[in-house]
Amino acid sequence: MQLAVESELADYIIAPDPDAPRLTRTIAGLDQTGAQTALSVVEERPLTIYLNRQEIVTAMTIGDYPEYLAVGFLRNQAMLRSGEDITGVDYDEETETVVVRTASQTTYEDKLRKKTRTSGCAVGTVFGDMMEGLEGVRLPAAAVRTSWFYALAARINRTPSLYLQAGAIHGTVLCRGDRPLVYMEDVGRHNAVDKIAGWMLMTGERADDKILYTTGRLTSEMVIKTAMMGIPVLASRSGFTAWGVEIARQVGLTLVGRMRGQRFVCVSGHDRLVRDADPASVPEEDRKHMRKSAGT
Amino acid sequence: MQLAVESELADYIIAPDPDAPRLTRTIAGLDQTGAQTALSVVEERPLTIYLNRQEIVTAMTIGDYPEYLAVGFLRNQAMLRSGEDITGVDYDEETETVVVRTASQTTYEDKLRKKTRTSGCAVGTVFGDMMEGLEGVRLPAAAVRTSWFYALAARINRTPSLYLQAGAIHGTVLCRGDRPLVYMEDVGRHNAVDKIAGWMLMTGERADDKILYTTGRLTSEMVIKTAMMGIPVLASRSGFTAWGVEIARQVGLTLVGRMRGQRFVCVSGHDRLVRDADPASVPEEDRKHMRKSAGT
């Protein structure tokens, strides 16, 4: 395995911390020959997210950056509108909760109360209103060089990560041009991207010059989250779902998937691609990175 | 790609139907050379599940077997207790809803109403009470031959599937001995296993002689669902999370992961393995099936 040189790692604002003791555990098992083996596996903890006094959801997460996860989740679910005045984000490790506080009651809390009054409860609401907040969203038509995709994939694959150390984890990376900036990983399907959304919101980072790279599938939820974050380009090693493609075309998201070695497919926004790389010059992937794939 | 011979397919009670027109769509894209390409991608639709008059959740699903999905989801969340009298399961394609009706109001609805009264609403409840229903569960100590794992992996990998056709999908297979019986696929993370749970409940199939095989990761949720179904063995191509392993050991679930070619690791219940296969005689995987992996 070829690891990143120091200078490349230094480029990251946030890189994975595969040696953090709280994120992995060594467990004992027996292999196919009956021999004892020790495995490094990732942790998985519940985290309950509150918006002011309202309990919203319990997410299963690896447990790093709980504040970013909570803020990003609420933002991507349109429960926090852009420009909402966040007055505090309080994480309590013992009770495994994060409370996100806003200056005034949010419209979401109000809506939830109304729905509760009219139909008894609103358990389904969080996931039912997925498309909300997406009306009228039209992402900026940012040009993107195909050489960036190849450079990003190579750099990200070489970066020491929990995936390389323990597997069974998703990775999502916020990038600008050919440079990966913030690399989040999580056991929860969409937590990695929510942590990036939280980081962007809390640091005031702009979105229109960014690319989001993910190891996961390009489902509707992934596409919606990227659009909610205002990022104009989403790229993945994995494949597409029909509805994900449809929404990407609707909001003007450049969507690139099935990136493996020199191959990729662009299904939305291909007129924005600047084809400055010769695919034939890109090496095929080695065995280890082929595994970082996933139809799944 | 070597496909299953007819006699093998005939062994299935339910096999994937990769040619069903409602499950995939062909979309246009451009590849890395700028050439037009047509891709087969899986569909993804919302399905809202009701328990009697109570809206429970909206799941994103490929859309086959909505009744099994609804019943299995409710059962695996302990909202339907075993022995609950299901009086009807009504799927409405136009509104994309399934209503599961029971003879009397379930304890879950009652609990939900109470929680709604005391704390305003219960959005987080569905996922917060994951461990509920698991108290005192102790799975039967079924012996399992290691030759079955190899035979199942080979058969399942050869079975024509939406994964082989379109990718970006999870597969879960209910097996007995070395024979795969019910093979479900879905875009939603846990829908495939919920559809199997629904099928088992609605057909009255016994669980104690079964093995569950999945392409996905062995997270806490996957382990809990398997335990809720009463199945004593869970096997996967993918890796583990720490909490998944912990719960498996607690409920006495035989847990086998990282199955690739001749390799596998058993982290719970290894005293039940009958090591009747010589790993050295098992061929390594070809490239196509290596991709059906997923740290993710």
Interface residues (C-beta under 8 A of the other chain):
Chain A: T24 R25 I27 A28 G29 L30 D31 Q32 T33 G34 T37 L39 V41 V42 E43 E44 R45 P46 T48 R53 Q54 E55 I56 V57 T58 A59 M60 L112 R113 T116 S119 G120 C121 A122 V123 G124 T125 V126 F127 G128 M130 T146 Y163 A166 G167 A168 I169 H170 V187 R189 T215 G216 R217 L218 T219 S220 E221 S238 G239 F240 T241 A242 W243 G244 V245 R258 Q262 R263 F264 V265 C266 V267 H270 L273 R275 P279 R287 M290 R291 K292 S293 A294 G295 T296
Chain B: T24 R25 I27 A28 G29 L30 D31 Q32 T33 G34 T37 L39 V41 V42 E43 E44 R45 P46 T48 R53 Q54 E55 I56 V57 T58 A59 M60 L112 R113 T116 S119 G120 C121 A122 V123 G124 T125 V126 F127 G128 M130 T146 Y163 A166 G167 A168 I169 H170 V187 R189 T215 G216 R217 L218 T219 S220 E221 S238 G239 F240 T241 A242 W243 G244 V245 R258 Q262 R263 F264 V265 C266 V267 H270 L273 R275 P279 R287 M290 R291 K292 S293 A294 G295 T296
